[in-house]
Amino acid sequence: MREVFQNELKEVQDRLVEISTDVTNVMKNATIAFTTSDVTVADQAIASADAISEKALTLDELVIRILARQSPVARDLRILVSALRMSASLERMGALASHIAQIARFRFPGSAVPESLMPVFVEMGKLDVELGNKITKLLANPDVDVARSIQAEDERVDELHRGVFETVLADSWKENAMFTVDVTLASRYHERFADHVVDISAKVSYLTTGEWSE
């Protein structure tokens, strides 16, 4: 019976890793679409995000069945409850990346970002993809050092996000209202994506060390 339970826990972990991989690919495609106005890639990102929602729902159903059948306690219970919360974060990350792709889709054939802010969004997207890859690695093989490096990279995303707001609020900003709305929303989506990565890393660290840190 214990062996069956351990196999079920492994399946939960594997599904989290799979969803995290998919989420990272959605952000990668969303970034390409947003910075190059590639509508085909944007459509791929949007469709993939919808598939992630289905995978997250299936994972949640699996966890609930395990909880009902096995009645786990202590660390095993914490793992399963954390899996439910991480699944929700991953699903939200996929949705945030999809929102970025949707902005690019709506503005096609034009660009959703002015040239002056293009380097910022290229870097922001690159950082989010790197964070996505790291959280996938962390879910597959919990490592406190990887979790700490994730938190350091999130600070850079926050810095870029603040910079976008400062730019659009400055007197020197002369772009039209469409650009203002698009870059403000996209920047927020990038920042929230990174925040969810940090939240997941904190949960993995807690399960690994037994110590919680905000």
GROMACS elastic network, one bead per residue, 0.5 to 0.9 nm:
[ bonds ]
;  ai    aj funct       b0    kb
    1     4     6  0.51686   500
    1     5     6  0.63704   500
    1     6     6  0.88056   500
    2     5     6  0.50283   500
    2     6     6  0.62318   500
    2     7     6  0.86426   500
    3     6     6  0.51086   500
    3     7     6  0.62251   500
    3     8     6  0.86411   500
    4     7     6  0.51220   500
    4     8     6  0.62865   500
    4     9     6  0.87760   500
    5     8     6  0.50194   500
    5     9     6  0.62957   500
    5    10     6  0.86695   500
    5    66     6  0.79681   500
    5    70     6  0.72991   500
    6     9     6  0.50292   500
    6    10     6  0.62104   500
    6    11     6  0.86319   500
    7    11     6  0.62284   500
    7    12     6  0.87464   500
    8    12     6  0.63466   500
    8    13     6  0.87277   500
    8    62     6  0.86728   500
    8    63     6  0.87399   500
    8    66     6  0.74710   500
    9    12     6  0.50824   500
    9    13     6  0.63420   500
    9    14     6  0.86873   500
    9    63     6  0.86957   500
    9    66     6  0.86194   500
    9    76     6  0.84636   500
    9    79     6  0.83507   500
    9    80     6  0.78567   500
   10    13     6  0.50384   500
   10    14     6  0.61075   500
   10    15     6  0.85907   500
   11    14     6  0.50160   500
   11    15     6  0.61365   500
   11    16     6  0.86082   500
   12    15     6  0.52233   500
   12    16     6  0.63012   500
   12    17     6  0.87653   500
   12    59     6  0.69368   500
   12    62     6  0.76484   500
   12    63     6  0.72058   500
   12    80     6  0.81555   500
   12    83     6  0.74517   500
   13    16     6  0.51421   500
   13    17     6  0.63210   500
   13    18     6  0.87013   500
   13    83     6  0.79994   500
   13   139     6  0.70286   500
   13   140     6  0.70589   500
   14    17     6  0.51071   500
   14    18     6  0.62049   500
   14    19     6  0.87188   500
   14   139     6  0.84654   500
   14   140     6  0.73140   500
   15    19     6  0.61490   500
   15    20     6  0.84671   500
   15    55     6  0.81264   500
   15    56     6  0.85417   500
   15    59     6  0.68331   500
   16    19     6  0.52066   500
   16    20     6  0.60617   500
   16    21     6  0.85685   500
   16    56     6  0.83561   500
   16    59     6  0.79426   500
   16    83     6  0.76615   500
   16    86     6  0.78707   500
   16    87     6  0.68178   500
   16    90     6  0.83218   500
   16   136     6  0.81310   500
   16   139     6  0.70537   500
   16   140     6  0.84243   500
   17    20     6  0.50703   500
   17    21     6  0.61485   500
   17    22     6  0.86812   500
   17   135     6  0.85270   500
   17   136     6  0.54600   500
   17   137     6  0.78222   500
   17   138     6  0.87755   500
   17   139     6  0.59121   500
   17   140     6  0.60941   500
   18    21     6  0.51424   500
   18    22     6  0.63375   500
   18    23     6  0.86963   500
   18   136     6  0.80515   500
   19    22     6  0.50347   500
   19    23     6  0.61031   500
   19    24     6  0.86447   500
   19    52     6  0.64446   500
   19    55     6  0.70005   500
   19    56     6  0.73083   500
   19    87     6  0.81362   500
   19    90     6  0.70394   500
   19    91     6  0.81352   500
   19   136     6  0.86131   500
   20    23     6  0.50095   500
   20    24     6  0.62290   500
   20    25     6  0.86829   500
   20    87     6  0.89472   500
   20    90     6  0.63945   500
   20    91     6  0.89073   500
   20    94     6  0.88783   500
   20   132     6  0.69117   500
   20   133     6  0.79682   500
   20   135     6  0.72423   500
   20   136     6  0.54127   500
   20   139     6  0.83725   500
   21    24     6  0.52616   500
   21    25     6  0.63950   500
   21    26     6  0.88093   500
   21   132     6  0.74406   500
   21   133     6  0.71352   500
   21   135     6  0.89212   500
   21   136     6  0.61188   500
   22    25     6  0.51215   500
   22    26     6  0.62927   500
   22    27     6  0.88137   500
   22    48     6  0.74708   500
   22    49     6  0.81207   500
   22    51     6  0.89952   500
   22    52     6  0.70555   500
   22    94     6  0.81142   500
   23    26     6  0.50825   500
   23    27     6  0.63879   500
   23    28     6  0.86614   500
   23    48     6  0.82421   500
   23    49     6  0.72580   500
   23    52     6  0.72887   500
   23    90     6  0.68810   500
   23    91     6  0.78173   500
   23    93     6  0.66537   500
   23    94     6  0.50539   500
   23    95     6  0.88173   500
   23    97     6  0.78680   500
   23   132     6  0.73036   500
   24    27     6  0.51495   500
   24    28     6  0.61641   500
   24    29     6  0.87171   500
   24    93     6  0.87024   500
   24    94     6  0.79942   500
   24    97     6  0.87342   500
   24   128     6  0.79812   500
   24   129     6  0.56592   500
   24   130     6  0.82824   500
   24   131     6  0.83094   500
   24   133     6  0.64958   500
   24   136     6  0.84313   500
   25    29     6  0.62101   500
   25    30     6  0.84418   500
   25    45     6  0.78445   500
   25    48     6  0.85523   500
   25   129     6  0.77157   500
   25   132     6  0.85374   500
   26    29     6  0.52059   500
   26    30     6  0.59537   500
   26    31     6  0.85194   500
   26    44     6  0.79459   500
   26    46     6  0.76545   500
   26    48     6  0.64789   500
   26    49     6  0.66138   500
   26    94     6  0.65876   500
   26    97     6  0.61799   500
   26    98     6  0.70300   500
   26   101     6  0.87158   500
   27    31     6  0.60091   500
   27    32     6  0.85483   500
   27    45     6  0.74486   500
   27    93     6  0.84416   500
   27    94     6  0.73745   500
   27    96     6  0.84000   500
   27    98     6  0.75310   500
   27   100     6  0.83163   500
   27   101     6  0.84337   500
   27   125     6  0.72592   500
   27   128     6  0.72638   500
   27   129     6  0.62572   500
   27   132     6  0.83197   500
   27   190     6  0.89781   500
   27   193     6  0.89960   500
   28    31     6  0.52972   500
   28    32     6  0.64119   500
   28    33     6  0.87492   500
   28    45     6  0.83916   500
   28    97     6  0.84875   500
   28   125     6  0.71422   500
   28   126     6  0.77224   500
   28   128     6  0.82934   500
   28   129     6  0.59133   500
   29    32     6  0.50466   500
   29    33     6  0.60854   500
   29    34     6  0.85032   500
   29    41     6  0.58105   500
   29    42     6  0.65865   500
   29    44     6  0.74123   500
   29    45     6  0.56544   500
   29    97     6  0.85927   500
   29   101     6  0.76840   500
   30    33     6  0.50431   500
   30    34     6  0.59837   500
   30    35     6  0.85547   500
   30    41     6  0.72282   500
   30    42     6  0.58589   500
   30    44     6  0.86550   500
   30    45     6  0.58619   500
   30    46     6  0.82339   500
   30    97     6  0.59688   500
   30    98     6  0.66280   500
   30    99     6  0.83373   500
   30   100     6  0.58658   500
   30   102     6  0.83027   500
   30   104     6  0.81191   500
   30   125     6  0.83032   500
   31    34     6  0.50880   500
   31    35     6  0.60829   500
   31    36     6  0.83079   500
   31    42     6  0.87590   500
   31    97     6  0.81706   500
   31   100     6  0.74420   500
   31   101     6  0.73487   500
   31   121     6  0.78185   500
   31   122     6  0.71457   500
   31   124     6  0.86412   500
   31   125     6  0.53680   500
   31   126     6  0.78360   500
   31   129     6  0.88416   500
   32    35     6  0.54098   500
   32    36     6  0.57945   500
   32    37     6  0.76179   500
   32    38     6  0.70049   500
   32    41     6  0.72174   500
   32    42     6  0.79457   500
   32   101     6  0.86178   500
   32   122     6  0.84476   500
   32   125     6  0.84277   500
   33    36     6  0.53813   500
   33    37     6  0.50084   500
   33    39     6  0.62942   500
   33    40     6  0.79260   500
   33    41     6  0.56928   500
   33    42     6  0.50874   500
   33    43     6  0.88314   500
   33    45     6  0.86098   500
   33   100     6  0.83312   500
   33   101     6  0.60481   500
   33   102     6  0.89919   500
   33   104     6  0.59784   500
   33   105     6  0.78667   500
   34    37     6  0.55963   500
   34    38     6  0.74153   500
   34    39     6  0.88949   500
   34    42     6  0.77707   500
   34   100     6  0.66766   500
   34   101     6  0.61552   500
   34   102     6  0.86787   500
   34   103     6  0.72886   500
   34   105     6  0.82965   500
   34   111     6  0.75885   500
   34   112     6  0.65644   500
   34   113     6  0.75249   500
   34   121     6  0.83737   500
   34   122     6  0.89364   500
   34   186     6  0.88863   500
   35    38     6  0.81119   500
   35   104     6  0.81264   500
   35   111     6  0.75798   500
   35   112     6  0.77319   500
   35   113     6  0.71389   500
   35   118     6  0.67816   500
   35   121     6  0.72543   500
   35   122     6  0.67801   500
   36    39     6  0.87928   500
   36   104     6  0.86211   500
   36   111     6  0.74420   500
   37    40     6  0.89725   500
   37    41     6  0.87654   500
   37    42     6  0.81755   500
   37   104     6  0.58855   500
   37   105     6  0.75879   500
   37   107     6  0.78971   500
   37   108     6  0.61809   500
   37   109     6  0.66935   500
   37   110     6  0.68712   500
   37   111     6  0.56833   500
   37   112     6  0.75099   500
   38    41     6  0.55892   500
   38    42     6  0.63355   500
   38    43     6  0.89227   500
   38   104     6  0.76606   500
   38   105     6  0.80550   500
   38   108     6  0.78905   500
   38   109     6  0.84253   500
   39    43     6  0.61935   500
   39    44     6  0.86507   500
   39   101     6  0.84110   500
   39   104     6  0.70082   500
   39   105     6  0.55767   500
   39   106     6  0.89822   500
   39   108     6  0.66354   500
   39   109     6  0.79815   500
   40    43     6  0.52342   500
   40    44     6  0.64104   500
   40    45     6  0.88284   500
   40   105     6  0.86962   500
   41    45     6  0.62554   500
   41    46     6  0.87100   500
   41   101     6  0.81723   500
   42    45     6  0.51484   500
   42    46     6  0.63044   500
   42    47     6  0.87227   500
   42    98     6  0.80956   500
   42   100     6  0.85592   500
   42   102     6  0.67774   500
   42   103     6  0.88749   500
   42   104     6  0.67658   500
   42   105     6  0.60985   500
   43    46     6  0.51278   500
   43    47     6  0.61703   500
   43    48     6  0.85390   500
   43   101     6  0.74322   500
   43   102     6  0.79980   500
   43   105     6  0.74047   500
   44    47     6  0.52523   500
   44    48     6  0.60835   500
   44    49     6  0.86231   500
   44   101     6  0.89008   500
   45    48     6  0.51491   500
   45    49     6  0.62027   500
   45    50     6  0.88365   500
   45    94     6  0.88620   500
   45    97     6  0.76923   500
   45    98     6  0.60293   500
   45   101     6  0.64547   500
   45   102     6  0.87405   500
   46    49     6  0.52304   500
   46    50     6  0.65959   500
   46    94     6  0.88394   500
   46    95     6  0.83639   500
   46    97     6  0.82333   500
   46    98     6  0.50024   500
   46    99     6  0.79457   500
   46   101     6  0.65774   500
   46   102     6  0.70841   500
   47    50     6  0.52661   500
   47    51     6  0.65991   500
   47    52     6  0.89403   500
   47    98     6  0.84080   500
   48    51     6  0.50659   500
   48    52     6  0.63466   500
   48    53     6  0.89600   500
   48    94     6  0.82627   500
   48    98     6  0.83920   500
   49    52     6  0.50120   500
   49    53     6  0.66165   500
   49    91     6  0.79864   500
   49    93     6  0.89353   500
   49    94     6  0.51699   500
   49    95     6  0.60758   500
   49    96     6  0.89891   500
   49    97     6  0.78054   500
   49    98     6  0.60640   500
   50    53     6  0.53401   500
   50    54     6  0.68887   500
   50    94     6  0.82111   500
   50    95     6  0.80244   500
   50    98     6  0.86572   500
   51    54     6  0.52349   500
   51    55     6  0.64253   500
   51    56     6  0.87551   500
   52    55     6  0.50113   500
   52    56     6  0.60836   500
   52    57     6  0.85543   500
   52    90     6  0.83881   500
   52    91     6  0.63298   500
   52    94     6  0.68215   500
   52    95     6  0.87436   500
   53    56     6  0.51335   500
   53    57     6  0.62243   500
   53    58     6  0.86918   500
   53    90     6  0.89810   500
   53    91     6  0.57333   500
   53    92     6  0.86214   500
   53    94     6  0.79839   500
   53    95     6  0.84220   500
   54    57     6  0.51307   500
   54    58     6  0.62563   500
   54    59     6  0.86623   500
   55    58     6  0.50782   500
   55    59     6  0.61615   500
   55    60     6  0.86294   500
   55    91     6  0.87077   500
   56    59     6  0.50418   500
   56    60     6  0.61682   500
   56    61     6  0.86526   500
   56    84     6  0.88514   500
   56    87     6  0.57423   500
   56    88     6  0.71968   500
   56    90     6  0.78744   500
   56    91     6  0.63219   500
   57    60     6  0.50962   500
   57    61     6  0.62739   500
   57    62     6  0.87052   500
   57    87     6  0.83524   500
   57    88     6  0.89370   500
   57    91     6  0.89980   500
   58    61     6  0.51352   500
   58    62     6  0.63056   500
   58    63     6  0.88062   500
   59    62     6  0.50387   500
   59    63     6  0.62956   500
   59    64     6  0.86879   500
   59    83     6  0.86844   500
   59    84     6  0.80054   500
   59    87     6  0.74519   500
   60    63     6  0.51435   500
   60    64     6  0.62154   500
   60    65     6  0.86467   500
   60    83     6  0.81123   500
   60    84     6  0.59471   500
   60    87     6  0.72655   500
   60    88     6  0.87767   500
   61    64     6  0.51498   500
   61    65     6  0.62225   500
   61    66     6  0.87030   500
   62    65     6  0.51650   500
   62    66     6  0.62898   500
   62    67     6  0.87117   500
   63    66     6  0.50827   500
   63    67     6  0.61888   500
   63    68     6  0.86341   500
   63    80     6  0.63436   500
   63    81     6  0.81458   500
   63    83     6  0.76935   500
   63    84     6  0.71665   500
   64    67     6  0.50634   500
   64    68     6  0.61808   500
   64    69     6  0.86680   500
   64    80     6  0.85404   500
   64    84     6  0.87201   500
   65    68     6  0.51057   500
   65    69     6  0.61403   500
   65    70     6  0.83850   500
   66    69     6  0.52135   500
   66    70     6  0.56454   500
   66    71     6  0.75930   500
   66    72     6  0.83435   500
   66    80     6  0.84057   500
   67    70     6  0.55424   500
   67    71     6  0.52549   500
   67    72     6  0.64368   500
   67    77     6  0.78602   500
   67    80     6  0.76259   500
   67    81     6  0.89705   500
   68    71     6  0.59067   500
   68    72     6  0.87862   500
   69    72     6  0.87126   500
   71    77     6  0.80237   500
   72    75     6  0.83396   500
   72    76     6  0.57233   500
   72    77     6  0.50343   500
   72    78     6  0.88072   500
   72    80     6  0.86003   500
   73    76     6  0.57423   500
   73    78     6  0.77383   500
   74    77     6  0.54435   500
   74    78     6  0.64316   500
   74    79     6  0.88739   500
   75    79     6  0.61403   500
   75    80     6  0.87566   500
   75   207     6  0.75618   500
   76    79     6  0.50989   500
   76    80     6  0.64481   500
   76    81     6  0.87384   500
   77    80     6  0.52983   500
   77    81     6  0.61771   500
   77    82     6  0.84308   500
   78    81     6  0.51907   500
   78    82     6  0.58681   500
   78    83     6  0.83829   500
   78   207     6  0.75002   500
   79    82     6  0.51450   500
   79    83     6  0.60763   500
   79    84     6  0.88557   500
   79   204     6  0.88979   500
   79   207     6  0.69626   500
   80    84     6  0.65119   500
   80    85     6  0.88975   500
   81    84     6  0.52707   500
   81    85     6  0.66348   500
   81    86     6  0.87783   500
   82    85     6  0.50888   500
   82    86     6  0.60088   500
   82    87     6  0.84031   500
   82   200     6  0.87749   500
   82   203     6  0.68072   500
   82   204     6  0.83354   500
   82   207     6  0.85915   500
   83    87     6  0.59125   500
   83    88     6  0.85485   500
   84    87     6  0.51289   500
   84    88     6  0.64055   500
   84    89     6  0.88453   500
   85    88     6  0.51086   500
   85    89     6  0.63563   500
   85    90     6  0.87273   500
   85   200     6  0.83521   500
   86    90     6  0.61055   500
   86    91     6  0.85104   500
   86   196     6  0.87316   500
   86   199     6  0.82814   500
   86   200     6  0.58534   500
   86   203     6  0.80361   500
   87    90     6  0.51373   500
   87    91     6  0.61462   500
   87    92     6  0.85925   500
   88    91     6  0.51397   500
   88    92     6  0.62028   500
   88    93     6  0.86320   500
   89    92     6  0.50637   500
   89    93     6  0.61284   500
   89    94     6  0.86899   500
   89   193     6  0.88823   500
   89   196     6  0.58237   500
   89   197     6  0.79072   500
   89   199     6  0.80586   500
   89   200     6  0.73206   500
   90    94     6  0.62964   500
   90    95     6  0.86769   500
   90   193     6  0.89647   500
   90   196     6  0.75250   500
   90   197     6  0.81871   500
   90   200     6  0.85230   500
   91    94     6  0.51615   500
   91    95     6  0.63774   500
   91    96     6  0.87920   500
   92    96     6  0.61559   500
   92    97     6  0.86244   500
   92   193     6  0.79359   500
   92   196     6  0.80880   500
   93    96     6  0.50717   500
   93    97     6  0.62321   500
   93    98     6  0.85015   500
   93   189     6  0.87183   500
   93   192     6  0.78300   500
   93   193     6  0.52021   500
   93   194     6  0.83941   500
   93   196     6  0.68487   500
   93   197     6  0.82519   500
   94    97     6  0.52058   500
   94    98     6  0.61164   500
   94    99     6  0.87023   500
   94   193     6  0.83597   500
   95    99     6  0.62110   500
   95   100     6  0.88508   500
   96    99     6  0.50706   500
   96   100     6  0.66404   500
   96   101     6  0.89182   500
   96   186     6  0.87976   500
   96   189     6  0.54031   500
   96   190     6  0.74271   500
   96   192     6  0.76118   500
   96   193     6  0.64453   500
   97   100     6  0.52413   500
   97   101     6  0.65297   500
   97   102     6  0.87570   500
   97   186     6  0.89890   500
   97   189     6  0.70667   500
   97   190     6  0.75285   500
   97   193     6  0.74825   500
   98   101     6  0.50066   500
   98   102     6  0.60910   500
   98   103     6  0.87298   500
   99   103     6  0.63677   500
   99   104     6  0.88407   500
   99   185     6  0.88109   500
   99   186     6  0.77282   500
   99   189     6  0.74340   500
  100   103     6  0.52857   500
  100   104     6  0.66641   500
  100   105     6  0.87969   500
  100   182     6  0.89040   500
  100   185     6  0.81660   500
  100   186     6  0.56333   500
  100   187     6  0.89039   500
  100   189     6  0.70094   500
  100   190     6  0.81869   500
  101   104     6  0.51456   500
  101   105     6  0.61776   500
  101   106     6  0.87320   500
  102   106     6  0.60750   500
  102   107     6  0.85966   500
  103   106     6  0.52008   500
  103   107     6  0.63172   500
  103   108     6  0.87086   500
  103   112     6  0.67400   500
  103   182     6  0.68160   500
  103   185     6  0.88863   500
  103   186     6  0.78329   500
  104   107     6  0.52942   500
  104   108     6  0.61902   500
  104   109     6  0.87402   500
  104   110     6  0.83934   500
  104   111     6  0.70268   500
  104   112     6  0.57568   500
  104   113     6  0.88512   500
  104   182     6  0.89419   500
  105   108     6  0.53895   500
  105   109     6  0.82865   500
  105   112     6  0.89011   500
  106   109     6  0.85694   500
  106   110     6  0.88910   500
  106   112     6  0.84829   500
  107   110     6  0.52772   500
  107   111     6  0.60479   500
  107   112     6  0.57767   500
  108   111     6  0.65505   500
  108   112     6  0.80053   500
  111   114     6  0.71603   500
  111   179     6  0.88378   500
  112   178     6  0.80823   500
  112   179     6  0.63286   500
  112   182     6  0.61739   500
  112   183     6  0.72857   500
  113   116     6  0.82308   500
  113   117     6  0.65925   500
  113   118     6  0.63336   500
  113   121     6  0.83211   500
  113   179     6  0.61460   500
  113   180     6  0.87656   500
  113   182     6  0.71151   500
  113   183     6  0.61945   500
  114   117     6  0.57258   500
  114   118     6  0.63239   500
  114   175     6  0.77934   500
  114   179     6  0.69479   500
  114   183     6  0.86035   500
  115   119     6  0.78765   500
  116   119     6  0.74468   500
  116   120     6  0.84794   500
  117   120     6  0.53220   500
  117   121     6  0.65845   500
  117   122     6  0.87890   500
  117   164     6  0.77764   500
  117   167     6  0.87792   500
  117   183     6  0.83432   500
  118   121     6  0.53639   500
  118   122     6  0.61565   500
  118   123     6  0.86808   500
  119   122     6  0.50469   500
  119   123     6  0.61682   500
  119   124     6  0.85046   500
  120   123     6  0.52688   500
  120   124     6  0.60551   500
  120   125     6  0.85673   500
  120   160     6  0.67485   500
  120   161     6  0.88000   500
  120   163     6  0.86839   500
  120   164     6  0.79761   500
  121   125     6  0.58830   500
  121   126     6  0.82847   500
  121   160     6  0.84889   500
  121   183     6  0.86638   500
  121   186     6  0.85374   500
  121   187     6  0.76360   500
  121   190     6  0.87999   500
  122   125     6  0.53007   500
  122   126     6  0.61358   500
  122   127     6  0.86832   500
  123   127     6  0.61033   500
  123   128     6  0.85841   500
  123   157     6  0.86310   500
  123   160     6  0.85401   500
  124   127     6  0.51965   500
  124   128     6  0.62309   500
  124   129     6  0.86940   500
  124   156     6  0.85042   500
  124   157     6  0.60960   500
  124   160     6  0.70044   500
  124   161     6  0.82833   500
  124   187     6  0.80987   500
  124   190     6  0.67945   500
  124   191     6  0.83880   500
  125   128     6  0.51180   500
  125   129     6  0.62144   500
  125   130     6  0.86013   500
  125   190     6  0.70978   500
  126   129     6  0.52218   500
  126   130     6  0.62246   500
  126   131     6  0.86281   500
  127   130     6  0.50069   500
  127   131     6  0.60745   500
  127   132     6  0.85008   500
  127   153     6  0.72077   500
  127   154     6  0.81833   500
  127   156     6  0.82729   500
  127   157     6  0.70602   500
  127   194     6  0.84755   500
  128   132     6  0.60593   500
  128   133     6  0.86084   500
  128   153     6  0.88359   500
  128   154     6  0.84412   500
  128   157     6  0.78654   500
  128   190     6  0.69285   500
  128   191     6  0.84757   500
  128   193     6  0.70867   500
  128   194     6  0.60818   500
  128   197     6  0.88145   500
  129   133     6  0.62146   500
  129   134     6  0.86055   500
  130   133     6  0.50873   500
  130   134     6  0.62131   500
  130   135     6  0.87013   500
  130   153     6  0.88528   500
  131   134     6  0.50097   500
  131   135     6  0.61559   500
  131   136     6  0.85691   500
  131   150     6  0.63134   500
  131   153     6  0.74221   500
  131   154     6  0.79786   500
  131   194     6  0.69801   500
  131   197     6  0.68120   500
  131   198     6  0.87379   500
  132   135     6  0.52331   500
  132   136     6  0.62511   500
  132   137     6  0.86748   500
  132   193     6  0.89157   500
  132   194     6  0.82568   500
  132   197     6  0.70268   500
  133   136     6  0.51536   500
  133   137     6  0.62930   500
  133   138     6  0.86387   500
  134   138     6  0.60338   500
  134   139     6  0.85731   500
  134   146     6  0.70748   500
  134   147     6  0.82336   500
  134   149     6  0.87919   500
  134   150     6  0.71195   500
  134   197     6  0.88715   500
  135   139     6  0.60298   500
  135   140     6  0.85035   500
  135   146     6  0.82863   500
  135   147     6  0.79138   500
  135   150     6  0.78222   500
  135   197     6  0.65102   500
  135   198     6  0.85371   500
  135   200     6  0.75754   500
  135   201     6  0.67477   500
  136   139     6  0.51969   500
  136   140     6  0.62931   500
  136   141     6  0.86183   500
  137   140     6  0.51569   500
  137   141     6  0.60159   500
  137   142     6  0.76938   500
  137   143     6  0.87875   500
  137   146     6  0.83928   500
  138   141     6  0.50605   500
  138   143     6  0.61305   500
  138   144     6  0.85430   500
  138   146     6  0.66818   500
  138   147     6  0.71540   500
  138   201     6  0.74108   500
  138   204     6  0.76174   500
  139   142     6  0.58696   500
  139   143     6  0.88500   500
  139   200     6  0.88166   500
  139   201     6  0.83802   500
  139   204     6  0.72774   500
  142   146     6  0.80001   500
  142   147     6  0.82380   500
  142   201     6  0.89751   500
  142   204     6  0.65821   500
  142   205     6  0.73726   500
  142   207     6  0.88673   500
  142   208     6  0.68846   500
  143   146     6  0.54060   500
  143   147     6  0.64809   500
  143   148     6  0.89410   500
  143   204     6  0.83638   500
  143   205     6  0.74534   500
  143   208     6  0.78257   500
  144   148     6  0.63011   500
  144   149     6  0.87716   500
  144   201     6  0.86451   500
  144   204     6  0.83179   500
  144   205     6  0.58420   500
  144   208     6  0.76186   500
  144   209     6  0.80840   500
  145   148     6  0.51198   500
  145   149     6  0.63251   500
  145   150     6  0.87186   500
  146   149     6  0.51320   500
  146   150     6  0.63072   500
  146   151     6  0.89314   500
  146   201     6  0.84683   500
  147   150     6  0.51618   500
  147   151     6  0.66645   500
  147   198     6  0.78267   500
  147   201     6  0.52798   500
  147   202     6  0.71066   500
  147   204     6  0.79334   500
  147   205     6  0.67442   500
  148   151     6  0.52501   500
  148   152     6  0.65644   500
  148   153     6  0.89759   500
  148   201     6  0.82160   500
  148   202     6  0.89104   500
  148   205     6  0.89931   500
  149   152     6  0.51061   500
  149   153     6  0.63963   500
  149   154     6  0.87270   500
  150   153     6  0.52774   500
  150   154     6  0.62829   500
  150   155     6  0.89699   500
  150   194     6  0.88369   500
  150   197     6  0.76440   500
  150   198     6  0.64751   500
  150   201     6  0.73995   500
  151   154     6  0.51188   500
  151   155     6  0.66940   500
  151   195     6  0.89352   500
  151   197     6  0.85912   500
  151   198     6  0.58973   500
  151   201     6  0.81820   500
  151   202     6  0.89641   500
  152   155     6  0.54358   500
  152   156     6  0.72195   500
  153   156     6  0.53422   500
  153   157     6  0.67556   500
  153   158     6  0.89481   500
  153   194     6  0.86026   500
  154   157     6  0.50828   500
  154   158     6  0.62922   500
  154   159     6  0.86482   500
  154   191     6  0.80971   500
  154   194     6  0.58466   500
  154   195     6  0.70202   500
  154   197     6  0.83898   500
  154   198     6  0.72084   500
  155   158     6  0.50632   500
  155   159     6  0.62241   500
  155   160     6  0.87858   500
  156   160     6  0.62927   500
  156   161     6  0.85858   500
  157   160     6  0.51493   500
  157   161     6  0.61259   500
  157   162     6  0.86677   500
  157   190     6  0.76352   500
  157   191     6  0.60855   500
  157   194     6  0.71536   500
  158   161     6  0.50025   500
  158   162     6  0.62143   500
  158   163     6  0.85662   500
  158   191     6  0.61209   500
  158   194     6  0.85012   500
  158   195     6  0.89303   500
  159   162     6  0.52344   500
  159   163     6  0.62377   500
  159   164     6  0.88853   500
  160   164     6  0.63856   500
  160   165     6  0.89145   500
  160   187     6  0.81800   500
  160   191     6  0.86368   500
  161   164     6  0.52805   500
  161   165     6  0.66734   500
  161   166     6  0.88439   500
  161   184     6  0.86030   500
  161   187     6  0.55749   500
  161   188     6  0.68333   500
  161   190     6  0.79324   500
  161   191     6  0.64035   500
  162   165     6  0.52439   500
  162   166     6  0.62500   500
  162   167     6  0.86543   500
  162   187     6  0.87453   500
  163   166     6  0.50311   500
  163   167     6  0.61030   500
  163   168     6  0.87686   500
  164   167     6  0.50563   500
  164   168     6  0.63280   500
  164   169     6  0.86023   500
  164   183     6  0.75191   500
  164   184     6  0.70289   500
  164   187     6  0.70092   500
  165   168     6  0.53617   500
  165   169     6  0.61253   500
  165   170     6  0.85463   500
  165   183     6  0.88729   500
  165   184     6  0.67969   500
  165   187     6  0.84826   500
  166   169     6  0.52433   500
  166   170     6  0.60692   500
  167   170     6  0.53020   500
  167   171     6  0.85805   500
  167   172     6  0.79269   500
  167   173     6  0.65114   500
  168   171     6  0.82117   500
  168   172     6  0.83146   500
  168   173     6  0.55572   500
  168   174     6  0.84714   500
  168   175     6  0.83900   500
  168   180     6  0.64542   500
  168   183     6  0.86155   500
  168   184     6  0.79709   500
  169   172     6  0.83866   500
  169   173     6  0.69387   500
  170   173     6  0.55792   500
  171   174     6  0.77834   500
  173   176     6  0.89369   500
  175   178     6  0.81383   500
  175   179     6  0.62801   500
  175   180     6  0.68822   500
  176   179     6  0.56169   500
  176   180     6  0.64586   500
  176   181     6  0.89627   500
  177   181     6  0.61753   500
  177   182     6  0.85250   500
  178   181     6  0.53259   500
  178   182     6  0.61025   500
  178   183     6  0.86290   500
  179   182     6  0.50711   500
  179   183     6  0.59910   500
  179   184     6  0.82639   500
  180   183     6  0.56477   500
  180   184     6  0.60733   500
  180   185     6  0.85910   500
  181   184     6  0.52704   500
  181   185     6  0.61171   500
  181   186     6  0.85024   500
  182   185     6  0.53733   500
  182   186     6  0.60277   500
  182   187     6  0.84469   500
  183   186     6  0.50531   500
  183   187     6  0.58498   500
  183   188     6  0.84265   500
  184   187     6  0.52935   500
  184   188     6  0.63051   500
  184   189     6  0.87783   500
  185   188     6  0.51214   500
  185   189     6  0.62369   500
  185   190     6  0.87397   500
  186   189     6  0.50323   500
  186   190     6  0.62423   500
  186   191     6  0.86133   500
  187   190     6  0.51702   500
  187   191     6  0.62119   500
  187   192     6  0.86733   500
  188   191     6  0.50490   500
  188   192     6  0.61109   500
  188   193     6  0.85074   500
  189   192     6  0.51817   500
  189   193     6  0.60771   500
  189   194     6  0.87198   500
  190   193     6  0.51315   500
  190   194     6  0.64590   500
  190   195     6  0.87612   500
  191   194     6  0.52824   500
  191   195     6  0.62858   500
  191   196     6  0.88837   500
  192   196     6  0.62756   500
  192   197     6  0.86844   500
  193   196     6  0.53593   500
  193   197     6  0.65640   500
  193   198     6  0.89883   500
  194   197     6  0.50293   500
  194   198     6  0.64025   500
  194   199     6  0.87134   500
  195   198     6  0.51229   500
  195   199     6  0.62378   500
  195   200     6  0.87565   500
  196   200     6  0.62177   500
  196   201     6  0.85641   500
  197   200     6  0.52100   500
  197   201     6  0.61878   500
  197   202     6  0.86618   500
  198   201     6  0.50007   500
  198   202     6  0.61582   500
  198   203     6  0.87281   500
  199   202     6  0.51777   500
  199   203     6  0.64865   500
  199   204     6  0.88635   500
  199   214     6  0.82311   500
  200   203     6  0.51394   500
  200   204     6  0.63069   500
  200   205     6  0.86312   500
  201   204     6  0.50834   500
  201   205     6  0.60739   500
  201   206     6  0.85375   500
  202   205     6  0.50537   500
  202   206     6  0.61288   500
  202   207     6  0.86676   500
  202   212     6  0.71406   500
  202   213     6  0.66383   500
  202   214     6  0.71065   500
  203   206     6  0.50664   500
  203   207     6  0.62695   500
  203   208     6  0.86175   500
  203   212     6  0.77705   500
  203   213     6  0.89226   500
  204   207     6  0.51423   500
  204   208     6  0.61734   500
  204   209     6  0.86513   500
  205   209     6  0.59094   500
  205   210     6  0.75407   500
  205   211     6  0.73903   500
  205   212     6  0.74974   500
  205   213     6  0.84785   500
  206   209     6  0.53057   500
  206   211     6  0.50551   500
  206   212     6  0.51607   500
  206   213     6  0.77096   500
  207   210     6  0.56029   500
  207   211     6  0.79074   500
  207   212     6  0.87356   500
  208   211     6  0.81872   500
  209   212     6  0.82442   500
